[in-house]
Amino acid sequence: MKTILITAIGGDIAQGVATVLREARPEYRLIGVDLHDQHGGTLFVDAFHRIPAASDAGYLEALKAVVDREGVDIVLPVSEPELAVLARKRFAGVTWLTCGEQAVAAGLDKLATAQRLASLGLPVPWTLAADEGLPPQFPCILKSRTGSGSRSVFVVKDSDDVAYLLKRVPDAVYQELLLPADREVTCAVFRAQDGRVATLQMLRKLVGGFTGWARIIDDAATAEMCKAIAEGLDVKGSINVQLRLTAQGPRVFEINPRFSSTTLMRHRLGFSDAVWALDDVEGRPFKMASVVPGAIAVRVQNAAVVVPANCCTIGSQQG
């Protein structure tokens, strides 16, 4: 029996991954960590620990203490602030389930994403750091250079919008507004260590900032672009590619170098990249299934009563 530690277990991504792994490896122990316990993450794991934020000087030491105490074999970092820290420094003795250094570096910085994709010869929307001056055209997108999901993403129509929003998003980048908005696709892209690539294209509708509804499509240009990204960034695992199908073809506006909030939805469709990633690092043979275009997945809600359980805080917390 192995033990897997999943970080940010209070969030939807980690809970989706935990659900998938619980189904695939019911004999494994799952350990969750997060900043606090005011969430349902404890329902998805066998043990839970509070640790400091990734920005805290004691983060790595606290994470290592949990690994040692629980006898963890595999660590699966989920949040982007943690990935940023772990890209610079991590400890030995465990298997890290991530998507590879190049993909993490390109995905965590939105300006770097556009520059890296352009270096691969792929068409990208124009993207500029906000501290270089006003954008070349309006309307356009203003968003955090290091944010994730739909948080801190705004359509700006003029310099007044820019002046107001830059106070809220000081690390912003401007980006070309890609249209039409109803042709947004979130793509799960998995690349095995032997180089095989699988892509699931989900034409989606956002609900509350999350993919609430998605229909599977099979756009040849999108598939080709995702494969080029996976190979160009030497992806070793799963990433999430966000794009819009414009009149000029697919244009990527963001890459999430991790599993996404659609991990459970796509697992239900038969695209089980979380399981494939685990199989891959464990050296198990596996087949990557394809999903028939036209299939539809939806996000559903649930609720539970949480009984207070023993929990401990490891490490310091600043602020």
C-alpha positions as CSV (number, residue, x, y, z in Angstrom):
1,M,0.0,0.0,0.0
2,K,1.3,3.4,-0.9
3,T,0.5,6.8,0.5
4,I,-0.2,9.9,-1.7
5,L,-0.2,13.4,-0.4
6,I,-2.4,15.9,-2.2
7,T,-1.9,19.6,-1.4
8,A,-4.6,22.3,-1.4
9,I,-7.2,19.7,-0.5
10,G,-9.7,22.4,0.5
11,G,-10.1,23.3,-3.2
12,D,-12.2,21.8,-6.0
13,I,-9.2,20.6,-8.0
14,A,-7.6,18.6,-5.2
15,Q,-10.9,17.1,-4.2
16,G,-11.6,16.1,-7.7
17,V,-8.2,14.4,-8.0
18,A,-8.7,12.7,-4.7
19,T,-12.0,11.3,-5.8
20,V,-10.4,9.9,-9.0
21,L,-7.5,8.4,-7.1
22,R,-9.7,6.9,-4.4
23,E,-11.7,5.1,-7.1
24,A,-8.6,3.9,-9.0
25,R,-6.5,2.9,-5.9
26,P,-8.9,2.2,-3.0
27,E,-6.1,0.5,-1.2
28,Y,-3.9,3.6,-1.1
29,R,-3.9,6.1,1.8
30,L,-4.6,9.7,0.8
31,I,-3.2,12.5,2.9
32,G,-4.4,16.1,2.4
33,V,-2.8,19.4,3.4
34,D,-4.1,22.9,3.3
35,L,-3.9,26.3,5.0
36,H,-7.0,25.8,7.1
37,D,-9.7,23.3,7.8
38,Q,-12.8,25.3,7.0
39,H,-13.7,23.2,3.9
40,G,-14.7,19.7,3.1
41,G,-11.3,18.4,2.2
42,T,-11.2,16.1,5.2
43,L,-14.0,14.1,3.6
44,F,-11.7,13.1,0.7
45,V,-8.6,11.9,2.5
46,D,-7.6,9.5,5.3
47,A,-5.7,12.2,7.3
48,F,-5.4,16.0,7.1
49,H,-2.8,18.4,8.2
50,R,-2.7,22.2,8.2
51,I,0.5,23.7,6.9
52,P,1.7,27.3,6.2
53,A,1.1,29.1,2.9
54,A,3.7,28.5,0.1
55,S,4.9,32.0,0.7
56,D,5.8,31.2,4.3
57,A,9.4,30.5,5.0
58,G,8.4,27.4,6.9
59,Y,6.3,25.9,4.1
60,L,8.8,23.3,2.8
61,E,9.9,22.2,6.2
62,A,6.2,21.7,7.2
63,L,5.4,19.8,4.1
64,K,8.5,17.6,4.7
65,A,7.4,17.0,8.3
66,V,4.0,15.7,7.0
67,V,5.7,13.5,4.4
68,D,7.9,12.0,7.1
69,R,5.2,11.5,9.7
70,E,2.7,9.9,7.3
71,G,5.3,7.8,5.3
72,V,4.3,9.5,2.0
73,D,5.5,7.9,-1.2
74,I,4.0,10.4,-3.8
75,V,3.4,14.1,-3.5
76,L,0.9,15.8,-5.8
77,P,1.1,19.6,-5.6
78,V,-2.1,21.3,-6.8
79,S,-1.9,25.0,-6.2
80,E,0.1,27.3,-8.4
81,P,1.8,29.2,-5.6
82,E,3.1,25.8,-4.3
83,L,4.3,24.8,-7.8
84,A,6.2,28.1,-8.0
85,V,8.0,27.3,-4.8
86,L,8.6,23.7,-5.6
87,A,10.0,24.6,-9.0
88,R,12.9,26.3,-7.2
89,K,13.4,23.9,-4.4
90,R,12.0,20.5,-3.3
91,F,13.2,17.7,-1.1
92,A,14.2,14.2,-2.0
93,G,12.9,10.9,-0.9
94,V,9.4,11.0,-2.6
95,T,8.0,11.0,-6.1
96,W,6.7,14.3,-7.3
97,L,3.7,14.1,-9.5
98,T,3.9,17.3,-11.6
99,C,3.9,18.1,-15.3
100,G,7.6,18.9,-15.8
101,E,9.8,22.0,-15.2
102,Q,9.4,23.6,-18.6
103,A,5.6,23.4,-18.5
104,V,5.5,24.8,-15.0
105,A,7.8,27.7,-15.9
106,A,5.8,28.6,-19.0
107,G,2.4,28.2,-17.3
108,L,2.9,30.2,-14.1
109,D,3.6,33.5,-15.8
110,K,1.0,34.6,-18.4
111,L,3.6,36.8,-20.3
112,A,6.0,33.9,-20.3
113,T,3.3,31.7,-21.7
114,A,2.7,33.8,-24.8
115,Q,6.5,34.3,-25.3
116,R,7.2,30.6,-24.9
117,L,4.4,29.5,-27.3
118,A,5.6,32.1,-29.9
119,S,9.1,30.6,-29.6
120,L,7.6,27.3,-30.6
121,G,6.2,28.9,-33.8
122,L,2.6,28.9,-32.6
123,P,0.3,31.9,-33.2
124,V,-0.6,33.7,-30.0
125,P,-2.6,36.7,-29.0
126,W,-0.5,39.8,-28.4
127,T,0.4,40.0,-24.7
128,L,2.2,42.9,-23.0
129,A,3.3,43.7,-19.5
130,A,1.1,46.5,-18.1
131,D,4.2,48.4,-16.9
132,E,5.3,48.9,-20.5
133,G,2.4,51.5,-21.1
134,L,-1.1,51.4,-22.5
135,P,-2.2,48.5,-24.7
136,P,-2.1,48.9,-28.4
137,Q,-5.8,48.6,-28.8
138,F,-9.1,48.6,-26.9
139,P,-11.1,46.6,-25.9
140,C,-8.6,44.1,-24.6
141,I,-8.0,41.8,-21.6
142,L,-6.3,43.0,-18.4
143,K,-5.4,40.1,-16.0
144,S,-2.9,39.1,-13.4
145,R,0.4,37.9,-14.8
146,T,0.5,35.1,-12.2
147,G,-3.2,34.5,-11.4
148,S,-5.2,31.4,-12.3
149,G,-8.7,30.5,-13.3
150,S,-11.0,33.4,-14.1
151,R,-9.9,35.5,-11.1
152,S,-8.6,39.0,-11.8
153,V,-9.5,38.8,-15.5
154,F,-11.2,41.9,-16.9
155,V,-12.2,43.4,-20.3
156,V,-11.0,47.0,-20.4
157,K,-12.5,49.4,-22.9
158,D,-10.4,52.6,-22.4
159,S,-7.6,54.1,-20.3
160,D,-9.9,55.0,-17.5
161,D,-10.7,51.3,-17.0
162,V,-6.9,50.6,-17.1
163,A,-6.2,53.3,-14.5
164,Y,-8.9,51.9,-12.1
165,L,-8.0,48.2,-12.5
166,L,-4.2,48.6,-12.3
167,K,-4.7,49.6,-8.6
168,R,-6.3,46.2,-8.0
169,V,-4.0,44.1,-10.3
170,P,-0.6,45.6,-10.0
171,D,1.2,42.7,-11.8
172,A,-1.1,42.9,-14.8
173,V,-0.6,42.0,-18.4
174,Y,-2.7,43.2,-21.4
175,Q,-3.8,40.6,-23.9
176,E,-5.7,40.6,-27.1
177,L,-9.4,40.0,-26.7
178,L,-10.2,36.8,-28.5
179,L,-13.6,36.4,-30.0
180,P,-16.1,34.9,-30.2
181,A,-16.5,34.4,-26.4
182,D,-18.8,31.4,-26.9
183,R,-16.1,29.4,-28.6
184,E,-13.9,28.9,-25.5
185,V,-12.3,25.5,-25.1
186,T,-10.6,24.0,-22.1
187,C,-8.2,21.2,-23.2
188,A,-6.9,18.5,-21.0
189,V,-3.5,17.6,-22.4
190,F,-1.6,14.6,-21.1
191,R,1.8,13.5,-22.3
192,A,3.2,10.2,-21.1
193,Q,6.9,9.7,-20.3
194,D,7.2,7.6,-23.5
195,G,6.0,10.6,-25.6
196,R,2.4,9.6,-26.2
197,V,0.0,12.6,-26.2
198,A,-3.8,12.6,-25.5
199,T,-6.0,15.6,-25.7
200,L,-9.6,16.2,-24.6
201,Q,-11.3,19.3,-26.1
202,M,-14.1,20.6,-24.0
203,L,-16.2,23.5,-25.5
204,R,-17.4,25.0,-22.3
205,K,-19.7,27.4,-20.5
206,L,-18.4,29.1,-17.4
207,V,-20.6,29.1,-14.4
208,G,-19.3,31.1,-11.4
209,G,-15.8,31.1,-12.9
210,F,-15.8,27.3,-13.3
211,T,-16.5,25.0,-16.3
212,G,-20.2,24.2,-15.5
213,W,-21.1,22.6,-18.8
214,A,-18.9,21.2,-21.6
215,R,-19.4,19.4,-24.9
216,I,-16.6,17.3,-26.3
217,I,-15.4,18.5,-29.7
218,D,-12.7,17.3,-32.1
219,D,-11.1,20.3,-33.8
220,A,-8.1,19.1,-35.9
221,A,-6.2,22.4,-35.6
222,T,-6.7,22.4,-31.8
223,A,-5.4,18.9,-31.5
224,E,-2.3,19.7,-33.5
225,M,-1.6,22.8,-31.5
226,C,-2.0,21.0,-28.1
227,K,0.3,18.2,-29.3
228,A,2.9,20.8,-30.3
229,I,2.6,22.5,-26.9
230,A,3.0,19.2,-25.1
231,E,6.1,18.2,-27.0
232,G,7.6,21.8,-27.1
233,L,7.3,22.2,-23.4
234,D,8.4,18.6,-22.7
235,V,5.3,18.0,-20.7
236,K,5.5,14.9,-18.5
237,G,2.0,14.6,-17.1
238,S,-1.1,16.8,-17.3
239,I,-1.6,20.4,-18.2
240,N,-4.7,22.4,-19.0
241,V,-4.7,24.6,-22.2
242,Q,-7.2,27.4,-22.4
243,L,-8.0,28.7,-25.8
244,R,-10.7,30.3,-28.0
245,L,-11.6,29.2,-31.6
246,T,-11.3,32.4,-33.5
247,A,-11.8,33.0,-37.2
248,Q,-8.0,32.6,-37.6
249,G,-8.0,29.3,-35.8
250,P,-7.3,28.3,-32.1
251,R,-5.5,30.9,-30.0
252,V,-4.2,29.9,-26.5
253,F,-4.6,32.5,-23.8
254,E,-3.5,30.5,-20.8
255,I,-1.8,27.3,-19.7
256,N,-2.4,25.8,-16.3
257,P,0.6,23.6,-15.4
258,R,-1.4,21.2,-13.2
259,F,-4.6,19.2,-13.1
260,S,-7.7,21.4,-13.5
261,S,-11.1,21.7,-11.9
262,T,-12.5,19.5,-14.8
263,T,-10.4,16.5,-13.7
264,L,-13.3,14.7,-12.3
265,M,-15.6,15.6,-15.2
266,R,-13.2,14.3,-17.8
267,H,-12.6,11.2,-15.7
268,R,-16.3,10.5,-15.8
269,L,-16.1,10.8,-19.6
270,G,-13.3,8.2,-19.7
271,F,-10.3,10.6,-20.0
272,S,-8.6,9.5,-16.8
273,D,-5.4,11.5,-17.0
274,A,-5.0,11.6,-13.2
275,V,-4.9,7.8,-13.2
276,W,-2.6,7.7,-16.3
277,A,-0.2,10.0,-14.5
278,L,-0.1,7.8,-11.5
279,D,0.3,4.7,-13.6
280,D,3.1,6.4,-15.5
281,V,5.2,7.3,-12.4
282,E,4.6,3.9,-10.9
283,G,5.8,2.2,-14.1
284,R,2.5,0.5,-14.9
285,P,1.3,-0.1,-18.5
286,F,-1.8,1.9,-19.4
287,K,-3.9,2.8,-22.4
288,M,-5.1,6.3,-23.0
289,A,-8.8,6.2,-24.0
290,S,-10.4,8.7,-26.4
291,V,-13.8,10.3,-25.9
292,V,-16.5,10.4,-28.6
293,P,-17.2,14.0,-29.7
294,G,-20.7,15.2,-28.7
295,A,-20.5,13.8,-25.2
296,I,-21.5,16.3,-22.6
297,A,-20.3,16.7,-19.0
298,V,-21.8,19.0,-16.3
299,R,-20.7,20.1,-12.9
300,V,-23.1,19.1,-10.1
301,Q,-23.3,20.2,-6.5
302,N,-23.3,18.3,-3.3
303,A,-23.3,18.9,0.4
304,A,-22.1,17.0,3.5
305,V,-21.9,17.4,7.3
306,V,-18.4,17.5,8.6
307,V,-17.7,16.0,12.1
308,P,-14.8,17.8,13.7
309,A,-11.7,15.5,13.6
310,N,-8.3,15.6,15.1
311,C,-6.1,17.8,13.2
312,C,-2.7,19.4,13.8
313,T,-0.9,22.4,12.5
314,I,2.6,21.9,11.3
315,G,5.0,24.8,10.9
316,S,4.7,28.5,11.3
317,Q,2.3,30.9,9.7
318,Q,3.1,34.4,8.9
319,G,0.7,37.3,9.2
